Amino acid sequence: MFEIPLFLIVAALVIFSTAIKVLPEWERGVVLRFGRFIGIRGPGLIILIPFIEKIIKVDIRTITMDIKPQDVISKDNISMQVDAVVYFRVVNPEDAITKVEDYYYATTQLAQTTMRSIVGQFLMDEILEHRDRVNLKIQEILDRSTDPWGVKVTSVELKQIDLPQEMKRAMAREAEAERERRAKIISAEGEVQRSQKLADASATLANSPAAMQLAYLQALTEVAGNKTNTIIFPLPLDILKPFLEKQK
């Protein structure tokens, strides 16, 4: 019986492993033949010509990339540290392999420099209050710059903004002063409304003696609720006037 040499079996297995590839749904294969690009294959079963064709796998899922804290000087010359997260994905595997050496590293470096440049164009208050504008501008510039590489930047989010301690204390004093100013304004507005209501009430009571008497008695009732106080009750002469007239 004819026996197959062991080295032939090993060679066949090596050839088979290099010729048959299986790519999952989230990967695409950039195929090179003698070093020249011939097409994109996948997902699924891929058959290559052994030792002639080569496949480079590219993940087309969205990639989350952290940008390390960067020292940034705002437009009003305030130093701060800013870090962010960038979401991007490969939309053209051919360009991602043939147009740039390492699309992930290139996108990382570009994101860092772009973030420093764009954040430096805004005032500190604008960065803190309108972070969405900063995010959108960084995303637009990154997306435009990475488009030749076959990379689509879908979102950029500033995560944390660290200010110097001196600036934090100054902002705290400013916030406290603002709260005091608002409290004084509210108190003044309350006094204005109170004076207006008192003026209206006095005008109403002046035109109605009976209402004046009722208000007087109501005030006595409220004071009499506290039994520890001694009340001196002034008797209005208008009440005694009918009795004095009868005696005449």
MOZI-V723704 format. One record per helix or strand of 2 or more residues. SS is the DSSP state (alpha for helix, beta for strand). FROM is the first residue (numbers start at 1). TO is the last residue. If there is no record, write none. Layout:
SS:FROM:TO, SS:FROM:TO
//
This chain:
alpha:6:19, beta:20:23, beta:27:33, beta:36:41, beta:44:47, beta:53:59, beta:63:73, beta:79:90, alpha:93:98, alpha:103:119, alpha:124:129, alpha:131:149, beta:151:163, alpha:165:206, alpha:209:224, alpha:237:247
//
